[in-house]
Amino acid sequence: MSFLKFSLTSTLLTTLMATTAVADEVNVYSYRQPELLKPLTDAFTAQTGIDVNVAFLEKGMIERLKAEGRRSPADVILTVDISRLRGILDEDLAQPVNSEILNGNVPEQYRDPNNQWFGLSTRARIAYVSKERVKSDEFKTYEDLANPNLKGRICTRSGMHDYNIGLTSAMIYHHGYEGAKTWLEGLKSNLARKPQGNDRAQVKAIWAGECDIAIGNTYYMGAMLSDPEQKDWADSVNILFPTFEAAGTHVNISGVAMAKHAPHPDAALALMEFLTSPDAQEIYAEVNFEYPIKDGSLPSDIVAGWGSFVPDDVNLMDLAKLRPDALRLTEEVNFDG
Ligand code: FE
């Protein structure tokens, strides 16, 4: 009798373990906008039956993960910008993930050598230029943006924003701290107004005639074209892909990591692998207007129509290391003031 009871129990256990091997939900902490994620998470749930709970955070993800510690519900961390991924790693809030699928889908320069983060998409930081007021030969490089011929013609968001800190980090990488300082001072003296608003607000300013050139990320062009209120702004500009004098165009990534104390690691892995799959990469391209990261995945026709470029091949982790210098430099030249 007791043997029978034992075998029943163990059968039951085996069955339970088999059915619960992969959880039916996965929790995501995201710095990415919910509307950008929804098409991806919907497709994942349709394919796997695993529900995705997304907590969208405006800021403070690191503080929250630290405060929650081992009891954190977070399985997967989604963010943009290499510096934020590095911040997660610096605080020991992620865990290594060994996956042939992830390693196969994500090129080496866009993932952590220790498998703690993986890029999912790339974006270039480019120049939006007035169709009417900017000639194609007025500037070619990021360095040119500091030239006096562009005085009073440039708009940008805050120099302290992660996107601009990434660009300034790259300038420090290529020209050293002092060289980057001269550049940033020159750029500041070319501004049409104090840094303010987001990337799209700069394109609106071109449309309104306040400036001729704006620094912004590529995918906002797609977002503006899709928004009836913003389409006129987009139609007033072309995209130019500046390069560094001795390198390519500045790119950054969106990426993913598995939280250190993920309560549903199998479901987390399934989601991470899905996000690098051809299906998900196509959503990044078609819906979010980003550049897919997987070799062989193509940008959407709209994005391809903006032109092609050679990305700066600097290792993104090297840029992330320069972030403190870039923050200090931007304060030193009082860029936003
Ligand atoms: Fe953005």
py3Dmol code that shows the C-alpha trace and the ligand (Angstrom):
import py3Dmol

protein = """\
ATOM      1  CA  MET A   1       0.000   0.000   0.000  1.00  0.00           C
ATOM      2  CA  SER A   2       2.700   2.366   0.930  1.00  0.00           C
ATOM      3  CA  PHE A   3       4.599   1.368  -2.237  1.00  0.00           C
ATOM      4  CA  LEU A   4       1.524   2.124  -4.337  1.00  0.00           C
ATOM      5  CA  LYS A   5       1.176   5.475  -2.650  1.00  0.00           C
ATOM      6  CA  PHE A   6       4.808   6.240  -3.339  1.00  0.00           C
ATOM      7  CA  SER A   7       4.594   5.332  -7.008  1.00  0.00           C
ATOM      8  CA  LEU A   8       1.413   7.327  -7.487  1.00  0.00           C
ATOM      9  CA  THR A   9       2.975  10.309  -5.870  1.00  0.00           C
ATOM     10  CA  SER A  10       6.109  10.072  -7.942  1.00  0.00           C
ATOM     11  CA  THR A  11       4.072   9.699 -11.145  1.00  0.00           C
ATOM     12  CA  LEU A  12       2.093  12.744 -10.186  1.00  0.00           C
ATOM     13  CA  LEU A  13       5.283  14.625  -9.445  1.00  0.00           C
ATOM     14  CA  THR A  14       6.805  13.657 -12.768  1.00  0.00           C
ATOM     15  CA  THR A  15       3.674  14.827 -14.566  1.00  0.00           C
ATOM     16  CA  LEU A  16       3.651  18.072 -12.644  1.00  0.00           C
ATOM     17  CA  MET A  17       7.303  18.688 -13.357  1.00  0.00           C
ATOM     18  CA  ALA A  18       6.811  17.998 -17.035  1.00  0.00           C
ATOM     19  CA  THR A  19       3.950  20.444 -17.331  1.00  0.00           C
ATOM     20  CA  THR A  20       5.586  23.165 -15.267  1.00  0.00           C
ATOM     21  CA  ALA A  21       9.047  22.903 -16.784  1.00  0.00           C
ATOM     22  CA  VAL A  22       8.395  26.131 -18.644  1.00  0.00           C
ATOM     23  CA  ALA A  23       6.297  28.639 -16.718  1.00  0.00           C
ATOM     24  CA  ASP A  24       3.161  30.021 -18.308  1.00  0.00           C
ATOM     25  CA  GLU A  25       4.249  33.575 -17.684  1.00  0.00           C
ATOM     26  CA  VAL A  26       7.333  35.720 -17.843  1.00  0.00           C
ATOM     27  CA  ASN A  27       7.903  39.106 -16.231  1.00  0.00           C
ATOM     28  CA  VAL A  28       9.668  41.869 -18.117  1.00  0.00           C
ATOM     29  CA  TYR A  29      11.108  45.097 -16.730  1.00  0.00           C
ATOM     30  CA  SER A  30      11.331  47.455 -19.651  1.00  0.00           C
ATOM     31  CA  TYR A  31      12.704  50.881 -20.399  1.00  0.00           C
ATOM     32  CA  ARG A  32      11.211  50.415 -23.843  1.00  0.00           C
ATOM     33  CA  GLN A  33       7.803  51.937 -24.561  1.00  0.00           C
ATOM     34  CA  PRO A  34       4.908  49.475 -24.108  1.00  0.00           C
ATOM     35  CA  GLU A  35       3.567  50.190 -27.612  1.00  0.00           C
ATOM     36  CA  LEU A  36       6.926  49.192 -29.125  1.00  0.00           C
ATOM     37  CA  LEU A  37       6.925  45.924 -27.205  1.00  0.00           C
ATOM     38  CA  LYS A  38       3.338  44.859 -27.656  1.00  0.00           C
ATOM     39  CA  PRO A  39       3.636  43.474 -31.204  1.00  0.00           C
ATOM     40  CA  LEU A  40       6.633  41.432 -30.045  1.00  0.00           C
ATOM     41  CA  THR A  41       5.091  40.086 -26.850  1.00  0.00           C
ATOM     42  CA  ASP A  42       1.800  39.310 -28.605  1.00  0.00           C
ATOM     43  CA  ALA A  43       3.654  37.273 -31.221  1.00  0.00           C
ATOM     44  CA  PHE A  44       5.609  35.445 -28.503  1.00  0.00           C
ATOM     45  CA  THR A  45       2.453  34.559 -26.563  1.00  0.00           C
ATOM     46  CA  ALA A  46       0.732  33.371 -29.739  1.00  0.00           C
ATOM     47  CA  GLN A  47       3.682  31.101 -30.513  1.00  0.00           C
ATOM     48  CA  THR A  48       4.372  29.703 -27.022  1.00  0.00           C
ATOM     49  CA  GLY A  49       1.270  30.234 -24.885  1.00  0.00           C
ATOM     50  CA  ILE A  50       3.456  32.052 -22.352  1.00  0.00           C
ATOM     51  CA  ASP A  51       1.958  35.325 -21.104  1.00  0.00           C
ATOM     52  CA  VAL A  52       4.241  38.323 -20.875  1.00  0.00           C
ATOM     53  CA  ASN A  53       3.759  40.798 -18.010  1.00  0.00           C
ATOM     54  CA  VAL A  54       5.519  44.044 -18.822  1.00  0.00           C
ATOM     55  CA  ALA A  55       6.411  46.607 -16.166  1.00  0.00           C
ATOM     56  CA  PHE A  56       7.324  49.762 -18.076  1.00  0.00           C
ATOM     57  CA  LEU A  57       9.753  51.891 -16.092  1.00  0.00           C
ATOM     58  CA  GLU A  58      10.553  55.489 -16.930  1.00  0.00           C
ATOM     59  CA  LYS A  59      13.676  55.359 -14.771  1.00  0.00           C
ATOM     60  CA  GLY A  60      15.109  53.749 -11.651  1.00  0.00           C
ATOM     61  CA  MET A  61      15.292  50.151 -12.884  1.00  0.00           C
ATOM     62  CA  ILE A  62      18.625  49.504 -11.192  1.00  0.00           C
ATOM     63  CA  GLU A  63      17.432  50.892  -7.860  1.00  0.00           C
ATOM     64  CA  ARG A  64      14.268  48.809  -8.067  1.00  0.00           C
ATOM     65  CA  LEU A  65      16.090  45.578  -8.903  1.00  0.00           C
ATOM     66  CA  LYS A  66      18.553  46.194  -6.079  1.00  0.00           C
ATOM     67  CA  ALA A  67      15.804  46.912  -3.560  1.00  0.00           C
ATOM     68  CA  GLU A  68      13.849  43.797  -4.566  1.00  0.00           C
ATOM     69  CA  GLY A  69      16.917  41.566  -4.424  1.00  0.00           C
ATOM     70  CA  ARG A  70      16.167  37.855  -4.436  1.00  0.00           C
ATOM     71  CA  ARG A  71      12.434  38.480  -4.263  1.00  0.00           C
ATOM     72  CA  SER A  72      12.381  40.426  -7.531  1.00  0.00           C
ATOM     73  CA  PRO A  73       9.700  39.179  -9.946  1.00  0.00           C
ATOM     74  CA  ALA A  74      11.801  40.343 -12.913  1.00  0.00           C
ATOM     75  CA  ASP A  75      12.805  37.637 -15.390  1.00  0.00           C
ATOM     76  CA  VAL A  76      13.889  39.681 -18.383  1.00  0.00           C
ATOM     77  CA  ILE A  77      15.326  43.175 -18.630  1.00  0.00           C
ATOM     78  CA  LEU A  78      14.767  45.108 -21.853  1.00  0.00           C
ATOM     79  CA  THR A  79      16.429  48.413 -22.482  1.00  0.00           C
ATOM     80  CA  VAL A  80      18.004  50.676 -25.038  1.00  0.00           C
ATOM     81  CA  ASP A  81      21.527  51.980 -24.911  1.00  0.00           C
ATOM     82  CA  ILE A  82      24.683  50.092 -24.135  1.00  0.00           C
ATOM     83  CA  SER A  83      25.355  52.258 -21.080  1.00  0.00           C
ATOM     84  CA  ARG A  84      22.152  51.109 -19.412  1.00  0.00           C
ATOM     85  CA  LEU A  85      22.986  47.470 -20.145  1.00  0.00           C
ATOM     86  CA  ARG A  86      26.413  48.013 -18.681  1.00  0.00           C
ATOM     87  CA  GLY A  87      24.847  49.648 -15.610  1.00  0.00           C
ATOM     88  CA  ILE A  88      22.798  46.478 -15.033  1.00  0.00           C
ATOM     89  CA  LEU A  89      25.956  44.368 -15.247  1.00  0.00           C
ATOM     90  CA  ASP A  90      28.012  46.698 -13.053  1.00  0.00           C
ATOM     91  CA  GLU A  91      25.477  46.207 -10.270  1.00  0.00           C
ATOM     92  CA  ASP A  92      25.496  42.421 -10.724  1.00  0.00           C
ATOM     93  CA  LEU A  93      21.779  42.347 -11.579  1.00  0.00           C
ATOM     94  CA  ALA A  94      21.972  39.986 -14.594  1.00  0.00           C
ATOM     95  CA  GLN A  95      23.059  36.392 -15.079  1.00  0.00           C
ATOM     96  CA  PRO A  96      24.941  34.640 -17.879  1.00  0.00           C
ATOM     97  CA  VAL A  97      22.797  32.855 -20.442  1.00  0.00           C
ATOM     98  CA  ASN A  98      24.323  30.067 -22.472  1.00  0.00           C
ATOM     99  CA  SER A  99      22.293  29.624 -25.607  1.00  0.00           C
ATOM    100  CA  GLU A 100      23.438  28.468 -29.005  1.00  0.00           C
ATOM    101  CA  ILE A 101      20.405  30.188 -30.480  1.00  0.00           C
ATOM    102  CA  LEU A 102      21.310  33.571 -28.985  1.00  0.00           C
ATOM    103  CA  ASN A 103      24.972  33.198 -29.900  1.00  0.00           C
ATOM    104  CA  GLY A 104      24.010  32.167 -33.404  1.00  0.00           C
ATOM    105  CA  ASN A 105      21.549  35.000 -33.951  1.00  0.00           C
ATOM    106  CA  VAL A 106      23.418  37.925 -32.402  1.00  0.00           C
ATOM    107  CA  PRO A 107      26.718  38.958 -34.032  1.00  0.00           C
ATOM    108  CA  GLU A 108      29.676  38.976 -31.685  1.00  0.00           C
ATOM    109  CA  GLN A 109      30.165  42.747 -31.496  1.00  0.00           C
ATOM    110  CA  TYR A 110      26.580  43.143 -30.306  1.00  0.00           C
ATOM    111  CA  ARG A 111      26.677  40.767 -27.328  1.00  0.00           C
ATOM    112  CA  ASP A 112      28.542  40.456 -24.074  1.00  0.00           C
ATOM    113  CA  PRO A 113      31.612  38.170 -24.191  1.00  0.00           C
ATOM    114  CA  ASN A 114      30.344  36.746 -20.875  1.00  0.00           C
ATOM    115  CA  ASN A 115      26.827  36.171 -22.244  1.00  0.00           C
ATOM    116  CA  GLN A 116      25.155  38.601 -19.847  1.00  0.00           C
ATOM    117  CA  TRP A 117      23.532  40.846 -22.453  1.00  0.00           C
ATOM    118  CA  PHE A 118      22.472  40.474 -26.075  1.00  0.00           C
ATOM    119  CA  GLY A 119      21.655  43.163 -28.623  1.00  0.00           C
ATOM    120  CA  LEU A 120      18.268  42.924 -30.334  1.00  0.00           C
ATOM    121  CA  SER A 121      18.264  45.838 -32.764  1.00  0.00           C
ATOM    122  CA  THR A 122      20.450  48.739 -33.784  1.00  0.00           C
ATOM    123  CA  ARG A 123      19.762  52.375 -34.542  1.00  0.00           C
ATOM    124  CA  ALA A 124      21.987  55.083 -35.957  1.00  0.00           C
ATOM    125  CA  ARG A 125      22.301  58.601 -34.534  1.00  0.00           C
ATOM    126  CA  ILE A 126      22.048  60.749 -37.619  1.00  0.00           C
ATOM    127  CA  ALA A 127      21.271  64.226 -38.894  1.00  0.00           C
ATOM    128  CA  TYR A 128      17.801  65.315 -39.931  1.00  0.00           C
ATOM    129  CA  VAL A 129      18.257  68.180 -42.385  1.00  0.00           C
ATOM    130  CA  SER A 130      15.829  70.657 -43.907  1.00  0.00           C
ATOM    131  CA  LYS A 131      14.991  69.692 -47.489  1.00  0.00           C
ATOM    132  CA  GLU A 132      14.791  73.363 -48.407  1.00  0.00           C
ATOM    133  CA  ARG A 133      17.624  74.943 -46.460  1.00  0.00           C
ATOM    134  CA  VAL A 134      20.479  72.418 -46.316  1.00  0.00           C
ATOM    135  CA  LYS A 135      22.593  71.479 -49.310  1.00  0.00           C
ATOM    136  CA  SER A 136      24.015  67.991 -49.397  1.00  0.00           C
ATOM    137  CA  ASP A 137      27.638  69.209 -49.311  1.00  0.00           C
ATOM    138  CA  GLU A 138      27.350  71.492 -46.273  1.00  0.00           C
ATOM    139  CA  PHE A 139      28.673  68.865 -43.879  1.00  0.00           C
ATOM    140  CA  LYS A 140      29.752  65.250 -43.982  1.00  0.00           C
ATOM    141  CA  THR A 141      31.007  64.309 -40.536  1.00  0.00           C
ATOM    142  CA  TYR A 142      30.026  64.624 -36.875  1.00  0.00           C
ATOM    143  CA  GLU A 143      33.159  66.749 -36.530  1.00  0.00           C
ATOM    144  CA  ASP A 144      31.746  69.151 -39.169  1.00  0.00           C
ATOM    145  CA  LEU A 145      28.764  69.872 -36.902  1.00  0.00           C
ATOM    146  CA  ALA A 146      31.114  72.066 -34.858  1.00  0.00           C
ATOM    147  CA  ASN A 147      32.192  74.159 -37.878  1.00  0.00           C
ATOM    148  CA  PRO A 148      31.331  77.891 -37.784  1.00  0.00           C
ATOM    149  CA  ASN A 149      29.430  77.719 -41.113  1.00  0.00           C
ATOM    150  CA  LEU A 150      26.610  75.975 -39.222  1.00  0.00           C
ATOM    151  CA  LYS A 151      26.259  78.692 -36.572  1.00  0.00           C
ATOM    152  CA  GLY A 152      22.727  79.058 -35.250  1.00  0.00           C
ATOM    153  CA  ARG A 153      21.387  76.226 -37.406  1.00  0.00           C
ATOM    154  CA  ILE A 154      21.417  73.099 -35.206  1.00  0.00           C
ATOM    155  CA  CYS A 155      18.814  71.751 -32.752  1.00  0.00           C
ATOM    156  CA  THR A 156      19.227  68.897 -30.300  1.00  0.00           C
ATOM    157  CA  ARG A 157      17.785  67.418 -27.137  1.00  0.00           C
ATOM    158  CA  SER A 158      19.708  67.634 -23.861  1.00  0.00           C
ATOM    159  CA  GLY A 159      23.366  66.754 -24.066  1.00  0.00           C
ATOM    160  CA  MET A 160      22.866  64.714 -20.885  1.00  0.00           C
ATOM    161  CA  HIS A 161      20.411  62.313 -22.540  1.00  0.00           C
ATOM    162  CA  ASP A 162      21.786  58.797 -22.991  1.00  0.00           C
ATOM    163  CA  TYR A 163      21.594  59.078 -26.790  1.00  0.00           C
ATOM    164  CA  ASN A 164      23.804  62.183 -26.849  1.00  0.00           C
ATOM    165  CA  ILE A 165      26.082  60.855 -24.119  1.00  0.00           C
ATOM    166  CA  GLY A 166      26.650  57.823 -26.372  1.00  0.00           C
ATOM    167  CA  LEU A 167      27.618  60.097 -29.272  1.00  0.00           C
ATOM    168  CA  THR A 168      29.891  62.207 -27.078  1.00  0.00           C
ATOM    169  CA  SER A 169      31.492  59.024 -25.695  1.00  0.00           C
ATOM    170  CA  ALA A 170      32.266  58.030 -29.275  1.00  0.00           C
ATOM    171  CA  MET A 171      33.773  61.471 -29.925  1.00  0.00           C
ATOM    172  CA  ILE A 172      36.007  61.014 -26.848  1.00  0.00           C
ATOM    173  CA  TYR A 173      36.963  57.558 -28.116  1.00  0.00           C
ATOM    174  CA  HIS A 174      38.038  58.946 -31.501  1.00  0.00           C
ATOM    175  CA  HIS A 175      39.571  62.293 -30.455  1.00  0.00           C
ATOM    176  CA  GLY A 176      40.372  62.087 -26.751  1.00  0.00           C
ATOM    177  CA  TYR A 177      38.843  64.187 -23.986  1.00  0.00           C
ATOM    178  CA  GLU A 178      40.294  67.523 -25.101  1.00  0.00           C
ATOM    179  CA  GLY A 179      39.431  66.961 -28.756  1.00  0.00           C
ATOM    180  CA  ALA A 180      35.872  66.062 -27.804  1.00  0.00           C
ATOM    181  CA  LYS A 181      35.690  69.154 -25.597  1.00  0.00           C
ATOM    182  CA  THR A 182      36.594  71.443 -28.498  1.00  0.00           C
ATOM    183  CA  TRP A 183      33.959  69.670 -30.586  1.00  0.00           C
ATOM    184  CA  LEU A 184      31.216  69.927 -27.992  1.00  0.00           C
ATOM    185  CA  GLU A 185      31.934  73.630 -27.447  1.00  0.00           C
ATOM    186  CA  GLY A 186      31.755  74.178 -31.205  1.00  0.00           C
ATOM    187  CA  LEU A 187      28.500  72.252 -31.433  1.00  0.00           C
ATOM    188  CA  LYS A 188      27.043  74.273 -28.571  1.00  0.00           C
ATOM    189  CA  SER A 189      27.946  77.530 -30.295  1.00  0.00           C
ATOM    190  CA  ASN A 190      26.104  76.316 -33.417  1.00  0.00           C
ATOM    191  CA  LEU A 191      22.830  75.644 -31.593  1.00  0.00           C
ATOM    192  CA  ALA A 192      19.763  77.619 -32.647  1.00  0.00           C
ATOM    193  CA  ARG A 193      18.246  77.279 -29.160  1.00  0.00           C
ATOM    194  CA  LYS A 194      19.008  75.695 -25.815  1.00  0.00           C
ATOM    195  CA  PRO A 195      18.758  71.898 -25.855  1.00  0.00           C
ATOM    196  CA  GLN A 196      15.187  70.864 -25.075  1.00  0.00           C
ATOM    197  CA  GLY A 197      12.503  68.318 -25.972  1.00  0.00           C
ATOM    198  CA  ASN A 198      12.980  64.866 -27.477  1.00  0.00           C
ATOM    199  CA  ASP A 199      14.402  63.861 -30.864  1.00  0.00           C
ATOM    200  CA  ARG A 200      11.126  64.382 -32.696  1.00  0.00           C
ATOM    201  CA  ALA A 201      10.739  67.886 -31.239  1.00  0.00           C
ATOM    202  CA  GLN A 202      13.933  68.849 -33.076  1.00  0.00           C
ATOM    203  CA  VAL A 203      12.480  67.771 -36.415  1.00  0.00           C
ATOM    204  CA  LYS A 204       9.358  69.764 -35.601  1.00  0.00           C
ATOM    205  CA  ALA A 205      11.654  72.748 -35.011  1.00  0.00           C
ATOM    206  CA  ILE A 206      13.118  72.304 -38.509  1.00  0.00           C
ATOM    207  CA  TRP A 207       9.604  72.148 -39.938  1.00  0.00           C
ATOM    208  CA  ALA A 208       8.762  75.343 -38.014  1.00  0.00           C
ATOM    209  CA  GLY A 209      11.871  77.098 -39.364  1.00  0.00           C
ATOM    210  CA  GLU A 210      13.678  77.377 -36.011  1.00  0.00           C
ATOM    211  CA  CYS A 211      16.726  75.420 -37.169  1.00  0.00           C
ATOM    212  CA  ASP A 212      18.015  73.554 -40.234  1.00  0.00           C
ATOM    213  CA  ILE A 213      19.778  70.508 -38.811  1.00  0.00           C
ATOM    214  CA  ALA A 214      18.811  68.191 -35.945  1.00  0.00           C
ATOM    215  CA  ILE A 215      20.564  65.277 -34.299  1.00  0.00           C
ATOM    216  CA  GLY A 216      18.295  62.268 -33.837  1.00  0.00           C
ATOM    217  CA  ASN A 217      17.860  58.511 -34.020  1.00  0.00           C
ATOM    218  CA  THR A 218      16.847  56.922 -37.305  1.00  0.00           C
ATOM    219  CA  TYR A 219      13.653  55.132 -36.218  1.00  0.00           C
ATOM    220  CA  TYR A 220      11.916  58.392 -35.263  1.00  0.00           C
ATOM    221  CA  MET A 221      11.578  59.099 -38.994  1.00  0.00           C
ATOM    222  CA  GLY A 222       9.384  56.020 -39.302  1.00  0.00           C
ATOM    223  CA  ALA A 223       7.458  56.916 -36.168  1.00  0.00           C
ATOM    224  CA  MET A 224       6.755  60.454 -37.451  1.00  0.00           C
ATOM    225  CA  LEU A 225       5.694  59.227 -40.887  1.00  0.00           C
ATOM    226  CA  SER A 226       3.191  56.899 -39.184  1.00  0.00           C
ATOM    227  CA  ASP A 227       1.670  59.676 -37.079  1.00  0.00           C
ATOM    228  CA  PRO A 228      -0.765  61.981 -38.923  1.00  0.00           C
ATOM    229  CA  GLU A 229       0.154  64.922 -36.662  1.00  0.00           C
ATOM    230  CA  GLN A 230       3.880  64.478 -37.239  1.00  0.00           C
ATOM    231  CA  LYS A 231       3.980  63.486 -40.895  1.00  0.00           C
ATOM    232  CA  ASP A 232       4.532  67.084 -42.050  1.00  0.00           C
ATOM    233  CA  TRP A 233       7.565  67.341 -39.783  1.00  0.00           C
ATOM    234  CA  ALA A 234       9.034  64.202 -41.331  1.00  0.00           C
ATOM    235  CA  ASP A 235       8.242  65.388 -44.854  1.00  0.00           C
ATOM    236  CA  SER A 236      10.220  68.593 -44.268  1.00  0.00           C
ATOM    237  CA  VAL A 237      13.528  66.756 -43.746  1.00  0.00           C
ATOM    238  CA  ASN A 238      15.979  64.328 -45.287  1.00  0.00           C
ATOM    239  CA  ILE A 239      18.217  61.972 -43.348  1.00  0.00           C
ATOM    240  CA  LEU A 240      21.977  62.343 -43.687  1.00  0.00           C
ATOM    241  CA  PHE A 241      24.279  59.727 -42.191  1.00  0.00           C
ATOM    242  CA  PRO A 242      27.299  61.592 -40.799  1.00  0.00           C
ATOM    243  CA  THR A 243      30.440  59.583 -40.093  1.00  0.00           C
ATOM    244  CA  PHE A 244      33.396  60.204 -37.869  1.00  0.00           C
ATOM    245  CA  GLU A 245      36.366  61.530 -39.842  1.00  0.00           C
ATOM    246  CA  ALA A 246      38.156  58.217 -39.477  1.00  0.00           C
ATOM    247  CA  ALA A 247      35.255  55.852 -38.826  1.00  0.00           C
ATOM    248  CA  GLY A 248      31.642  55.090 -39.616  1.00  0.00           C
ATOM    249  CA  THR A 249      28.261  56.252 -38.353  1.00  0.00           C
ATOM    250  CA  HIS A 250      27.454  56.134 -34.628  1.00  0.00           C
ATOM    251  CA  VAL A 251      25.097  53.296 -33.733  1.00  0.00           C
ATOM    252  CA  ASN A 252      23.638  52.090 -30.479  1.00  0.00           C
ATOM    253  CA  ILE A 253      21.506  49.094 -29.627  1.00  0.00           C
ATOM    254  CA  SER A 254      18.457  47.916 -27.835  1.00  0.00           C
ATOM    255  CA  GLY A 255      19.195  44.814 -25.839  1.00  0.00           C
ATOM    256  CA  VAL A 256      18.117  42.203 -23.361  1.00  0.00           C
ATOM    257  CA  ALA A 257      19.450  40.494 -20.237  1.00  0.00           C
ATOM    258  CA  MET A 258      18.146  37.805 -17.882  1.00  0.00           C
ATOM    259  CA  ALA A 259      17.590  39.121 -14.370  1.00  0.00           C
ATOM    260  CA  LYS A 260      19.892  37.603 -11.773  1.00  0.00           C
ATOM    261  CA  HIS A 261      17.059  36.164  -9.676  1.00  0.00           C
ATOM    262  CA  ALA A 262      14.644  35.377 -12.526  1.00  0.00           C
ATOM    263  CA  PRO A 263      11.841  33.239 -11.061  1.00  0.00           C
ATOM    264  CA  HIS A 264      10.991  31.829 -14.520  1.00  0.00           C
ATOM    265  CA  PRO A 265      14.383  31.292 -16.189  1.00  0.00           C
ATOM    266  CA  ASP A 266      13.110  28.846 -18.826  1.00  0.00           C
ATOM    267  CA  ALA A 267      10.357  31.173 -19.970  1.00  0.00           C
ATOM    268  CA  ALA A 268      12.837  34.052 -19.845  1.00  0.00           C
ATOM    269  CA  LEU A 269      15.222  32.166 -22.112  1.00  0.00           C
ATOM    270  CA  ALA A 270      12.378  31.328 -24.495  1.00  0.00           C
ATOM    271  CA  LEU A 271      11.477  35.020 -24.735  1.00  0.00           C
ATOM    272  CA  MET A 272      15.085  36.105 -25.237  1.00  0.00           C
ATOM    273  CA  GLU A 273      15.588  33.549 -27.997  1.00  0.00           C
ATOM    274  CA  PHE A 274      12.309  34.551 -29.609  1.00  0.00           C
ATOM    275  CA  LEU A 275      13.350  38.205 -29.729  1.00  0.00           C
ATOM    276  CA  THR A 276      16.355  37.275 -31.880  1.00  0.00           C
ATOM    277  CA  SER A 277      14.332  34.976 -34.159  1.00  0.00           C
ATOM    278  CA  PRO A 278      13.551  35.957 -37.762  1.00  0.00           C
ATOM    279  CA  ASP A 279       9.876  36.576 -36.840  1.00  0.00           C
ATOM    280  CA  ALA A 280      10.709  39.013 -34.060  1.00  0.00           C
ATOM    281  CA  GLN A 281      13.515  40.645 -36.012  1.00  0.00           C
ATOM    282  CA  GLU A 282      11.032  41.374 -38.765  1.00  0.00           C
ATOM    283  CA  ILE A 283       8.780  43.121 -36.233  1.00  0.00           C
ATOM    284  CA  TYR A 284      11.699  45.277 -35.069  1.00  0.00           C
ATOM    285  CA  ALA A 285      12.272  46.196 -38.684  1.00  0.00           C
ATOM    286  CA  GLU A 286       8.698  46.665 -39.912  1.00  0.00           C
ATOM    287  CA  VAL A 287       6.926  48.022 -36.824  1.00  0.00           C
ATOM    288  CA  ASN A 288       9.695  49.793 -34.901  1.00  0.00           C
ATOM    289  CA  PHE A 289      11.768  50.958 -37.918  1.00  0.00           C
ATOM    290  CA  GLU A 290      14.968  49.704 -36.281  1.00  0.00           C
ATOM    291  CA  TYR A 291      17.766  47.789 -37.936  1.00  0.00           C
ATOM    292  CA  PRO A 292      17.459  44.076 -37.163  1.00  0.00           C
ATOM    293  CA  ILE A 293      20.548  42.633 -35.527  1.00  0.00           C
ATOM    294  CA  LYS A 294      20.413  39.105 -36.863  1.00  0.00           C
ATOM    295  CA  ASP A 295      22.638  38.498 -39.872  1.00  0.00           C
ATOM    296  CA  GLY A 296      20.487  38.113 -42.944  1.00  0.00           C
ATOM    297  CA  SER A 297      17.510  40.050 -41.525  1.00  0.00           C
ATOM    298  CA  LEU A 298      16.825  43.124 -43.626  1.00  0.00           C
ATOM    299  CA  PRO A 299      15.576  46.575 -42.661  1.00  0.00           C
ATOM    300  CA  SER A 300      12.079  47.455 -43.841  1.00  0.00           C
ATOM    301  CA  ASP A 301      11.683  49.055 -47.275  1.00  0.00           C
ATOM    302  CA  ILE A 302      10.964  52.424 -45.660  1.00  0.00           C
ATOM    303  CA  VAL A 303      14.115  52.276 -43.551  1.00  0.00           C
ATOM    304  CA  ALA A 304      16.226  51.036 -46.459  1.00  0.00           C
ATOM    305  CA  GLY A 305      14.954  54.029 -48.446  1.00  0.00           C
ATOM    306  CA  TRP A 306      16.720  56.434 -46.069  1.00  0.00           C
ATOM    307  CA  GLY A 307      20.053  55.194 -47.386  1.00  0.00           C
ATOM    308  CA  SER A 308      22.767  52.844 -46.281  1.00  0.00           C
ATOM    309  CA  PHE A 309      25.704  53.488 -44.012  1.00  0.00           C
ATOM    310  CA  VAL A 310      28.757  51.877 -42.501  1.00  0.00           C
ATOM    311  CA  PRO A 311      28.477  51.643 -38.712  1.00  0.00           C
ATOM    312  CA  ASP A 312      31.390  52.759 -36.542  1.00  0.00           C
ATOM    313  CA  ASP A 313      32.954  49.438 -35.586  1.00  0.00           C
ATOM    314  CA  VAL A 314      34.050  50.544 -32.110  1.00  0.00           C
ATOM    315  CA  ASN A 315      33.142  47.959 -29.482  1.00  0.00           C
ATOM    316  CA  LEU A 316      30.065  49.308 -27.716  1.00  0.00           C
ATOM    317  CA  MET A 317      31.399  48.281 -24.313  1.00  0.00           C
ATOM    318  CA  ASP A 318      34.379  50.595 -24.930  1.00  0.00           C
ATOM    319  CA  LEU A 319      31.925  53.445 -25.431  1.00  0.00           C
ATOM    320  CA  ALA A 320      30.017  52.525 -22.278  1.00  0.00           C
ATOM    321  CA  LYS A 321      33.269  52.787 -20.307  1.00  0.00           C
ATOM    322  CA  LEU A 322      33.629  56.395 -21.479  1.00  0.00           C
ATOM    323  CA  ARG A 323      30.191  57.368 -20.213  1.00  0.00           C
ATOM    324  CA  PRO A 324      31.435  58.993 -16.957  1.00  0.00           C
ATOM    325  CA  ASP A 325      33.883  61.093 -19.004  1.00  0.00           C
ATOM    326  CA  ALA A 326      31.136  62.096 -21.433  1.00  0.00           C
ATOM    327  CA  LEU A 327      28.828  63.147 -18.578  1.00  0.00           C
ATOM    328  CA  ARG A 328      31.620  65.197 -16.978  1.00  0.00           C
ATOM    329  CA  LEU A 329      32.536  66.822 -20.287  1.00  0.00           C
ATOM    330  CA  THR A 330      28.938  67.752 -21.075  1.00  0.00           C
ATOM    331  CA  GLU A 331      28.638  69.412 -17.674  1.00  0.00           C
ATOM    332  CA  GLU A 332      32.006  71.093 -18.043  1.00  0.00           C
ATOM    333  CA  VAL A 333      31.026  72.869 -21.259  1.00  0.00           C
ATOM    334  CA  ASN A 334      27.573  73.584 -19.779  1.00  0.00           C
ATOM    335  CA  PHE A 335      26.086  72.199 -22.962  1.00  0.00           C
ATOM    336  CA  ASP A 336      22.451  72.578 -21.897  1.00  0.00           C
ATOM    337  CA  GLY A 337      22.938  76.022 -20.361  1.00  0.00           C
TER     338      GLY A 337
END
"""
ligand_1 = """\
1
FE
Fe 14.151 56.495 -28.505
"""
view = py3Dmol.view(width=600, height=400)
view.addModel(protein, "pdb")
view.setStyle({"model": 0}, {"cartoon": {"style": "trace"}})
view.addModel(ligand_1, "xyz")
view.setStyle({"model": 1}, {"stick": {}})
view.zoomTo()
view.show()
